[in-house]
């Protein structure tokens, strides 16, 4: 019983850590895309006036 609980706790904490890392990556990627889009839009705006 104790061993099973330990294993389950280890799995849960690993999955939680994994999900947190994925969340951070996704946020960073989203931010990069957002900033890149803003830069591209402002470049188009300064070039074409639209």
N, CA, C and O atoms as a Tripos MOL2 file, in Angstrom:
@<TRIPOS>MOLECULE
protein
  200   199    50     0     0
PROTEIN
NO_CHARGES

@<TRIPOS>ATOM
      1 N           0.8390   -1.2020    0.0000 N.3       1 UNK1
      2 CA          0.0000    0.0000    0.0000 C.3       1 UNK1
      3 C           0.8730    1.2500    0.0000 C.2       1 UNK1
      4 O           0.6480    2.1770   -0.7780 O.2       1 UNK1
      5 N           1.8700    1.2630    0.8810 N.am      2 UNK2
      6 CA          2.7260    2.4320    0.9960 C.3       2 UNK2
      7 C           3.5120    2.6580   -0.2860 C.2       2 UNK2
      8 O           3.6600    3.7930   -0.7370 O.2       2 UNK2
      9 N           4.0190    1.5710   -0.8750 N.am      3 UNK3
     10 CA          4.8000    1.6790   -2.1050 C.3       3 UNK3
     11 C           3.9390    2.2210   -3.2350 C.2       3 UNK3
     12 O           4.3720    3.0830   -4.0000 O.2       3 UNK3
     13 N           2.7070    1.7040   -3.3360 N.am      4 UNK4
     14 CA          1.7990    2.1670   -4.3910 C.3       4 UNK4
     15 C           1.5280    3.6610   -4.2270 C.2       4 UNK4
     16 O           1.5350    4.4130   -5.2010 O.2       4 UNK4
     17 N           1.2910    4.0800   -2.9890 N.am      5 UNK5
     18 CA          1.0340    5.4990   -2.7310 C.3       5 UNK5
     19 C           2.2330    6.3390   -3.1460 C.2       5 UNK5
     20 O           2.0820    7.3870   -3.7740 O.2       5 UNK5
     21 N           3.4300    5.8690   -2.7900 N.am      6 UNK6
     22 CA          4.6560    6.5980   -3.1590 C.3       6 UNK6
     23 C           4.7700    6.7220   -4.6700 C.2       6 UNK6
     24 O           5.0690    7.7960   -5.1910 O.2       6 UNK6
     25 N           4.5310    5.6210   -5.3720 N.am      7 UNK7
     26 CA          4.6390    5.6270   -6.8350 C.3       7 UNK7
     27 C           3.6190    6.5850   -7.4310 C.2       7 UNK7
     28 O           3.9410    7.3750   -8.3180 O.2       7 UNK7
     29 N           2.3800    6.5090   -6.9370 N.am      8 UNK8
     30 CA          1.3280    7.3910   -7.4550 C.3       8 UNK8
     31 C           1.6820    8.8490   -7.2090 C.2       8 UNK8
     32 O           1.5130    9.6910   -8.0910 O.2       8 UNK8
     33 N           2.1750    9.1480   -6.0070 N.am      9 UNK9
     34 CA          2.5570   10.5260   -5.6930 C.3       9 UNK9
     35 C           3.6600   10.9990   -6.6290 C.2       9 UNK9
     36 O           3.6340   12.1330   -7.1070 O.2       9 UNK9
     37 N           4.6340   10.1190   -6.8890 N.am     10 UNK10
     38 CA          5.7200   10.4740   -7.8010 C.3      10 UNK10
     39 C           5.2060   10.7610   -9.1930 C.2      10 UNK10
     40 O           5.6280   11.7240   -9.8340 O.2      10 UNK10
     41 N           4.2820    9.9150   -9.6680 N.am     11 UNK11
     42 CA          3.7250   10.1110  -11.0150 C.3      11 UNK11
     43 C           2.9700   11.4280  -11.0810 C.2      11 UNK11
     44 O           3.1350   12.2060  -12.0210 O.2      11 UNK11
     45 N           2.1310   11.6730  -10.0620 N.am     12 UNK12
     46 CA          1.3210   12.8920  -10.0610 C.3      12 UNK12
     47 C           2.2110   14.1280  -10.0610 C.2      12 UNK12
     48 O           1.9680   15.0720  -10.8130 O.2      12 UNK12
     49 N           3.2530   14.1250   -9.2100 N.am     13 UNK13
     50 CA          4.1190   15.3050   -9.1410 C.3      13 UNK13
     51 C           4.8790   15.4870  -10.4510 C.2      13 UNK13
     52 O           5.1230   16.6140  -10.8800 O.2      13 UNK13
     53 N           5.2560   14.3650  -11.0890 N.am     14 UNK14
     54 CA          5.9700   14.4690  -12.3610 C.3      14 UNK14
     55 C           5.0530   15.0460  -13.4310 C.2      14 UNK14
     56 O           5.4550   15.9130  -14.2060 O.2      14 UNK14
     57 N           3.8060   14.5510  -13.4660 N.am     15 UNK15
     58 CA          2.8470   15.0390  -14.4650 C.3      15 UNK15
     59 C           2.5590   16.5190  -14.2360 C.2      15 UNK15
     60 O           2.4750   17.3010  -15.1830 O.2      15 UNK15
     61 N           2.4100   16.8940  -12.9610 N.am     16 UNK16
     62 CA          2.1420   18.2970  -12.6420 C.3      16 UNK16
     63 C           3.2930   19.1750  -13.1110 C.2      16 UNK16
     64 O           3.0760   20.2200  -13.7250 O.2      16 UNK16
     65 N           4.5280   18.7420  -12.8180 N.am     17 UNK17
     66 CA          5.7040   19.5000  -13.2400 C.3      17 UNK17
     67 C           5.7550   19.5940  -14.7590 C.2      17 UNK17
     68 O           6.0520   20.6510  -15.3160 O.2      17 UNK17
     69 N           5.4610   18.4700  -15.4290 N.am     18 UNK18
     70 CA          5.4720   18.4140  -16.8890 C.3      18 UNK18
     71 C           4.4590   19.4030  -17.4610 C.2      18 UNK18
     72 O           4.7690   20.1580  -18.3830 O.2      18 UNK18
     73 N           3.2430   19.3910  -16.9050 N.am     19 UNK19
     74 CA          2.1960   20.2910  -17.3860 C.3      19 UNK19
     75 C           2.5840   21.7480  -17.1600 C.2      19 UNK19
     76 O           2.3220   22.5990  -18.0100 O.2      19 UNK19
     77 N           3.2050   22.0390  -16.0190 N.am     20 UNK20
     78 CA          3.6310   23.4060  -15.7370 C.3      20 UNK20
     79 C           4.6740   23.8520  -16.7580 C.2      20 UNK20
     80 O           4.6320   24.9820  -17.2440 O.2      20 UNK20
     81 N           5.6130   22.9570  -17.0800 N.am     21 UNK21
     82 CA          6.6440   23.2850  -18.0650 C.3      21 UNK21
     83 C           6.0140   23.5350  -19.4270 C.2      21 UNK21
     84 O           6.3840   24.4790  -20.1250 O.2      21 UNK21
     85 N           5.0490   22.6760  -19.8090 N.am     22 UNK22
     86 CA          4.3720   22.8520  -21.0980 C.3      22 UNK22
     87 C           3.6190   24.1780  -21.1130 C.2      22 UNK22
     88 O           3.6340   24.8970  -22.1120 O.2      22 UNK22
     89 N           2.9590   24.4990  -19.9960 N.am     23 UNK23
     90 CA          2.2260   25.7590  -19.9100 C.3      23 UNK23
     91 C           3.1490   26.9550  -20.1010 C.2      23 UNK23
     92 O           2.8150   27.9050  -20.8100 O.2      23 UNK23
     93 N           4.3190   26.8960  -19.4590 N.am     24 UNK24
     94 CA          5.2750   27.9980  -19.6110 C.3      24 UNK24
     95 C           5.7410   28.1100  -21.0550 C.2      24 UNK24
     96 O           5.8330   29.2100  -21.6000 O.2      24 UNK24
     97 N           6.0350   26.9630  -21.6740 N.am     25 UNK25
     98 CA          6.4910   26.9700  -23.0670 C.3      25 UNK25
     99 C           5.4230   27.5590  -23.9750 C.2      25 UNK25
    100 O           5.7110   28.3860  -24.8400 O.2      25 UNK25
    101 N           4.1730   27.1170  -23.7650 N.am     26 UNK26
    102 CA          3.0760   27.5940  -24.6060 C.3      26 UNK26
    103 C           2.9150   29.0980  -24.4500 C.2      26 UNK26
    104 O           2.7230   29.8160  -25.4300 O.2      26 UNK26
    105 N           2.9950   29.5760  -23.1910 N.am     27 UNK27
    106 CA          2.8610   31.0140  -22.9550 C.3      27 UNK27
    107 C           3.9810   31.7750  -23.6420 C.2      27 UNK27
    108 O           3.7380   32.7970  -24.2850 O.2      27 UNK27
    109 N           5.2130   31.2820  -23.5090 N.am     28 UNK28
    110 CA          6.3540   31.9470  -24.1320 C.3      28 UNK28
    111 C           6.1910   31.9740  -25.6450 C.2      28 UNK28
    112 O           6.4710   32.9830  -26.2920 O.2      28 UNK28
    113 N           5.7310   30.8430  -26.2110 N.am     29 UNK29
    114 CA          5.5470   30.7680  -27.6560 C.3      29 UNK29
    115 C           4.4580   31.7350  -28.0890 C.2      29 UNK29
    116 O           4.6050   32.4370  -29.0900 O.2      29 UNK29
    117 N           3.3550   31.7730  -27.3290 N.am     30 UNK30
    118 CA          2.2610   32.6860  -27.6490 C.3      30 UNK30
    119 C           2.7280   34.1330  -27.6110 C.2      30 UNK30
    120 O           2.3660   34.9360  -28.4710 O.2      30 UNK30
    121 N           3.5360   34.4580  -26.6070 N.am     31 UNK31
    122 CA          4.0470   35.8180  -26.4840 C.3      31 UNK31
    123 C           4.9480   36.1600  -27.6620 C.2      31 UNK31
    124 O           4.8640   37.2570  -28.2140 O.2      31 UNK31
    125 N           5.8120   35.2190  -28.0480 N.am     32 UNK32
    126 CA          6.7130   35.4520  -29.1770 C.3      32 UNK32
    127 C           5.9150   35.6830  -30.4550 C.2      32 UNK32
    128 O           6.2240   36.5840  -31.2350 O.2      32 UNK32
    129 N           4.8760   34.8540  -30.6670 N.am     33 UNK33
    130 CA          4.0390   35.0180  -31.8590 C.3      33 UNK33
    131 C           3.3490   36.3730  -31.8260 C.2      33 UNK33
    132 O           3.2820   37.0720  -32.8370 O.2      33 UNK33
    133 N           2.8320   36.7410  -30.6430 N.am     34 UNK34
    134 CA          2.1360   38.0190  -30.4990 C.3      34 UNK34
    135 C           3.0720   39.1810  -30.8150 C.2      34 UNK34
    136 O           2.7230   40.0780  -31.5830 O.2      34 UNK34
    137 N           4.2630   39.1590  -30.2190 N.am     35 UNK35
    138 CA          5.2320   40.2350  -30.4510 C.3      35 UNK35
    139 C           5.6440   40.2710  -31.9150 C.2      35 UNK35
    140 O           5.7440   41.3420  -32.5140 O.2      35 UNK35
    141 N           5.8860   39.0830  -32.4940 N.am     36 UNK36
    142 CA          6.2670   39.0190  -33.9040 C.3      36 UNK36
    143 C           5.1840   39.5760  -34.8070 C.2      36 UNK36
    144 O           5.4710   40.2950  -35.7650 O.2      36 UNK36
    145 N           3.9240   39.2390  -34.4960 N.am     37 UNK37
    146 CA          2.8090   39.7420  -35.2990 C.3      37 UNK37
    147 C           2.7170   41.2550  -35.1820 C.2      37 UNK37
    148 O           2.5190   41.9520  -36.1770 O.2      37 UNK37
    149 N           2.8620   41.7580  -33.9620 N.am     38 UNK38
    150 CA          2.8050   43.2060  -33.7540 C.3      38 UNK38
    151 C           3.9070   43.9000  -34.5560 C.2      38 UNK38
    152 O           3.6670   44.9210  -35.2000 O.2      38 UNK38
    153 N           5.1130   43.3370  -34.5120 N.am     39 UNK39
    154 CA          6.2340   43.9320  -35.2440 C.3      39 UNK39
    155 C           5.9590   43.9230  -36.7380 C.2      39 UNK39
    156 O           6.1800   44.9200  -37.4250 O.2      39 UNK39
    157 N           5.4720   42.7800  -37.2410 N.am     40 UNK40
    158 CA          5.1860   42.6690  -38.6700 C.3      40 UNK40
    159 C           4.1040   43.6620  -39.0650 C.2      40 UNK40
    160 O           4.2020   44.3030  -40.1120 O.2      40 UNK40
    161 N           3.0820   43.7940  -38.2420 N.am     41 UNK41
    162 CA          1.9890   44.7210  -38.5530 C.3      41 UNK41
    163 C           2.4930   46.1600  -38.5660 C.2      41 UNK41
    164 O           2.1480   46.9330  -39.4600 O.2      41 UNK41
    165 N           3.3070   46.5200  -37.5800 N.am     42 UNK42
    166 CA          3.7960   47.8950  -37.5430 C.3      42 UNK42
    167 C           4.7390   48.1570  -38.7110 C.2      42 UNK42
    168 O           4.7930   49.2780  -39.2170 O.2      42 UNK42
    169 N           5.4890   47.1360  -39.1510 N.am     43 UNK43
    170 CA          6.3630   47.2910  -40.3070 C.3      43 UNK43
    171 C           5.5240   47.5110  -41.5640 C.2      43 UNK43
    172 O           5.8130   48.4010  -42.3640 O.2      43 UNK43
    173 N           4.4750   46.6870  -41.7320 N.am     44 UNK44
    174 CA          3.5810   46.8630  -42.8770 C.3      44 UNK44
    175 C           2.9500   48.2430  -42.8280 C.2      44 UNK44
    176 O           2.8130   48.9070  -43.8550 O.2      44 UNK44
    177 N           2.5690   48.6690  -41.6420 N.am     45 UNK45
    178 CA          1.9040   49.9590  -41.4870 C.3      45 UNK45
    179 C           2.8350   51.0960  -41.9000 C.2      45 UNK45
    180 O           2.4240   52.0160  -42.6080 O.2      45 UNK45
    181 N           4.0890   51.0310  -41.4560 N.am     46 UNK46
    182 CA          5.0120   52.1190  -41.7820 C.3      46 UNK46
    183 C           5.3860   52.0800  -43.2600 C.2      46 UNK46
    184 O           5.7390   53.1120  -43.8320 O.2      46 UNK46
    185 N           5.3150   50.8940  -43.8930 N.am     47 UNK47
    186 CA          5.6870   50.7820  -45.3000 C.3      47 UNK47
    187 C           4.5450   51.2040  -46.2100 C.2      47 UNK47
    188 O           4.7440   51.9700  -47.1530 O.2      47 UNK47
    189 N           3.3360   50.6980  -45.9250 N.am     48 UNK48
    190 CA          2.2200   50.9000  -46.8460 C.3      48 UNK48
    191 C           1.2560   51.9760  -46.3790 C.2      48 UNK48
    192 O           0.4880   52.5070  -47.1820 O.2      48 UNK48
    193 N           1.2830   52.3070  -45.0880 N.am     49 UNK49
    194 CA          0.3390   53.2750  -44.5680 C.3      49 UNK49
    195 C          -0.9750   52.6490  -44.1540 C.2      49 UNK49
    196 O          -1.8970   53.3570  -43.7490 O.2      49 UNK49
    197 N          -1.0810   51.3010  -44.2520 N.am     50 UNK50
    198 CA         -2.3190   50.6300  -43.8280 C.3      50 UNK50
    199 C          -2.1230   49.9630  -42.4880 C.2      50 UNK50
    200 O          -3.0500   49.3460  -41.9640 O.2      50 UNK50
@<TRIPOS>BOND
     1     1     2 1
     2     2     3 1
     3     3     4 2
     4     3     5 am
     5     5     6 1
     6     6     7 1
     7     7     8 2
     8     7     9 am
     9     9    10 1
    10    10    11 1
    11    11    12 2
    12    11    13 am
    13    13    14 1
    14    14    15 1
    15    15    16 2
    16    15    17 am
    17    17    18 1
    18    18    19 1
    19    19    20 2
    20    19    21 am
    21    21    22 1
    22    22    23 1
    23    23    24 2
    24    23    25 am
    25    25    26 1
    26    26    27 1
    27    27    28 2
    28    27    29 am
    29    29    30 1
    30    30    31 1
    31    31    32 2
    32    31    33 am
    33    33    34 1
    34    34    35 1
    35    35    36 2
    36    35    37 am
    37    37    38 1
    38    38    39 1
    39    39    40 2
    40    39    41 am
    41    41    42 1
    42    42    43 1
    43    43    44 2
    44    43    45 am
    45    45    46 1
    46    46    47 1
    47    47    48 2
    48    47    49 am
    49    49    50 1
    50    50    51 1
    51    51    52 2
    52    51    53 am
    53    53    54 1
    54    54    55 1
    55    55    56 2
    56    55    57 am
    57    57    58 1
    58    58    59 1
    59    59    60 2
    60    59    61 am
    61    61    62 1
    62    62    63 1
    63    63    64 2
    64    63    65 am
    65    65    66 1
    66    66    67 1
    67    67    68 2
    68    67    69 am
    69    69    70 1
    70    70    71 1
    71    71    72 2
    72    71    73 am
    73    73    74 1
    74    74    75 1
    75    75    76 2
    76    75    77 am
    77    77    78 1
    78    78    79 1
    79    79    80 2
    80    79    81 am
    81    81    82 1
    82    82    83 1
    83    83    84 2
    84    83    85 am
    85    85    86 1
    86    86    87 1
    87    87    88 2
    88    87    89 am
    89    89    90 1
    90    90    91 1
    91    91    92 2
    92    91    93 am
    93    93    94 1
    94    94    95 1
    95    95    96 2
    96    95    97 am
    97    97    98 1
    98    98    99 1
    99    99   100 2
   100    99   101 am
   101   101   102 1
   102   102   103 1
   103   103   104 2
   104   103   105 am
   105   105   106 1
   106   106   107 1
   107   107   108 2
   108   107   109 am
   109   109   110 1
   110   110   111 1
   111   111   112 2
   112   111   113 am
   113   113   114 1
   114   114   115 1
   115   115   116 2
   116   115   117 am
   117   117   118 1
   118   118   119 1
   119   119   120 2
   120   119   121 am
   121   121   122 1
   122   122   123 1
   123   123   124 2
   124   123   125 am
   125   125   126 1
   126   126   127 1
   127   127   128 2
   128   127   129 am
   129   129   130 1
   130   130   131 1
   131   131   132 2
   132   131   133 am
   133   133   134 1
   134   134   135 1
   135   135   136 2
   136   135   137 am
   137   137   138 1
   138   138   139 1
   139   139   140 2
   140   139   141 am
   141   141   142 1
   142   142   143 1
   143   143   144 2
   144   143   145 am
   145   145   146 1
   146   146   147 1
   147   147   148 2
   148   147   149 am
   149   149   150 1
   150   150   151 1
   151   151   152 2
   152   151   153 am
   153   153   154 1
   154   154   155 1
   155   155   156 2
   156   155   157 am
   157   157   158 1
   158   158   159 1
   159   159   160 2
   160   159   161 am
   161   161   162 1
   162   162   163 1
   163   163   164 2
   164   163   165 am
   165   165   166 1
   166   166   167 1
   167   167   168 2
   168   167   169 am
   169   169   170 1
   170   170   171 1
   171   171   172 2
   172   171   173 am
   173   173   174 1
   174   174   175 1
   175   175   176 2
   176   175   177 am
   177   177   178 1
   178   178   179 1
   179   179   180 2
   180   179   181 am
   181   181   182 1
   182   182   183 1
   183   183   184 2
   184   183   185 am
   185   185   186 1
   186   186   187 1
   187   187   188 2
   188   187   189 am
   189   189   190 1
   190   190   191 1
   191   191   192 2
   192   191   193 am
   193   193   194 1
   194   194   195 1
   195   195   196 2
   196   195   197 am
   197   197   198 1
   198   198   199 1
   199   199   200 2
@<TRIPOS>SUBSTRUCTURE
     1 UNK1         2 RESIDUE 1 A UNK
     2 UNK2         6 RESIDUE 1 A UNK
     3 UNK3        10 RESIDUE 1 A UNK
     4 UNK4        14 RESIDUE 1 A UNK
     5 UNK5        18 RESIDUE 1 A UNK
     6 UNK6        22 RESIDUE 1 A UNK
     7 UNK7        26 RESIDUE 1 A UNK
     8 UNK8        30 RESIDUE 1 A UNK
     9 UNK9        34 RESIDUE 1 A UNK
    10 UNK10       38 RESIDUE 1 A UNK
    11 UNK11       42 RESIDUE 1 A UNK
    12 UNK12       46 RESIDUE 1 A UNK
    13 UNK13       50 RESIDUE 1 A UNK
    14 UNK14       54 RESIDUE 1 A UNK
    15 UNK15       58 RESIDUE 1 A UNK
    16 UNK16       62 RESIDUE 1 A UNK
    17 UNK17       66 RESIDUE 1 A UNK
    18 UNK18       70 RESIDUE 1 A UNK
    19 UNK19       74 RESIDUE 1 A UNK
    20 UNK20       78 RESIDUE 1 A UNK
    21 UNK21       82 RESIDUE 1 A UNK
    22 UNK22       86 RESIDUE 1 A UNK
    23 UNK23       90 RESIDUE 1 A UNK
    24 UNK24       94 RESIDUE 1 A UNK
    25 UNK25       98 RESIDUE 1 A UNK
    26 UNK26      102 RESIDUE 1 A UNK
    27 UNK27      106 RESIDUE 1 A UNK
    28 UNK28      110 RESIDUE 1 A UNK
    29 UNK29      114 RESIDUE 1 A UNK
    30 UNK30      118 RESIDUE 1 A UNK
    31 UNK31      122 RESIDUE 1 A UNK
    32 UNK32      126 RESIDUE 1 A UNK
    33 UNK33      130 RESIDUE 1 A UNK
    34 UNK34      134 RESIDUE 1 A UNK
    35 UNK35      138 RESIDUE 1 A UNK
    36 UNK36      142 RESIDUE 1 A UNK
    37 UNK37      146 RESIDUE 1 A UNK
    38 UNK38      150 RESIDUE 1 A UNK
    39 UNK39      154 RESIDUE 1 A UNK
    40 UNK40      158 RESIDUE 1 A UNK
    41 UNK41      162 RESIDUE 1 A UNK
    42 UNK42      166 RESIDUE 1 A UNK
    43 UNK43      170 RESIDUE 1 A UNK
    44 UNK44      174 RESIDUE 1 A UNK
    45 UNK45      178 RESIDUE 1 A UNK
    46 UNK46      182 RESIDUE 1 A UNK
    47 UNK47      186 RESIDUE 1 A UNK
    48 UNK48      190 RESIDUE 1 A UNK
    49 UNK49      194 RESIDUE 1 A UNK
    50 UNK50      198 RESIDUE 1 A UNK
